Amino acid sequence: MKKIIFTFILFILLHQLSAQKALSNYQYWFDQNYAAAQYGIQTNDEFIANIPANGLSFGLHSFHYRAKDSTGKWSAVVSQEFYKPCKLTTYEYWFDGNYAIRTAVTASPVNIVNVTTTASATNLNYGLHNISLRSKNEAGKWSSVVTQQFYKAPKMVSYEYWFDTNYAGKISVTSAATDVLDVNTLISASALSFGLHEIHIRSKNQKGIWSSAITHSFRKESKIDKYEYWFDNAYSSKVTQTLSTPLSSLDINDLISTLSLSGTHHTIHIRTHKQDGKWSSTLSQDFTKQNHIQPGNSHEI
């Protein structure tokens, strides 16, 4: 049987002993068994010890302690009740009242048994069932039977989806059996036109039954594939740039050069082009081109 250790930390106020007199010994025993009292040497006013209780029966007990000072006087007895728990060593479970084919499991002594990951319902039919469980402790006593209802649901093994009303163009996918299906990263909408669409999804379980179709609306956004800009009224001198990778947003602050501009006050005009062939409205912004003084020169550039 696994050894059980109880730790007692008792702060003893020895009213009968003078504070100037050092403690020399201690004595303790369990319940009323003073004849089996244990002795030891004590060098300070605090008693801390790991005391084995494996020889005690399971259940409620009492611990008694007293100390002796250097003059041979004993303190009053300090007592503390405690409970020695009885751990579980075996459990068994069965389904739907069929005790004859129960499953018995022997485990290391534990305080709590969790059969969620060990009880297999593979051989059960899909539908409503109940599981019954009882456990046996170190004293050899069985607990009462605990019964819990549960539903064995068939898992999903395939799904299909289609866009808008194009069921004829549906995509069918076979997957590993699963309780939850996440298809967010598995669906391509590259063939769809830009704009508002609907996606329809349904799944099939292990019994071959299809679920109802779930429908979601979404918008396929057109991304920016090029932009152009020009200064002041010089649209004929505009700069047009095509992006190697279309983007949802564009920051062109670091992409525009003003080296060719003379003077200081100007207006920049910018517009973007999307994959659907549409240009955005033109954005215009006034700005001042700063002149810089080079070291060793007095003229502006």
PyMOL commands that set and color helices and strands:
alter all, ss='L'
color gray80, all
select helices_A, chain A and resi 34-36+99-101+167-169+235-237+253-255
alter helices_A, ss='H'
color red, helices_A
select strands_A, chain A and resi 5-11+23-30+38-41+46-52+59-69+78-84+88-95+103-110+127-137+146-152+156-163+171-178+195-205+214-220+224-231+239-247+265-274+283-288
alter strands_A, ss='S'
color yellow, strands_A
deselect
rebuild
show_as cartoon
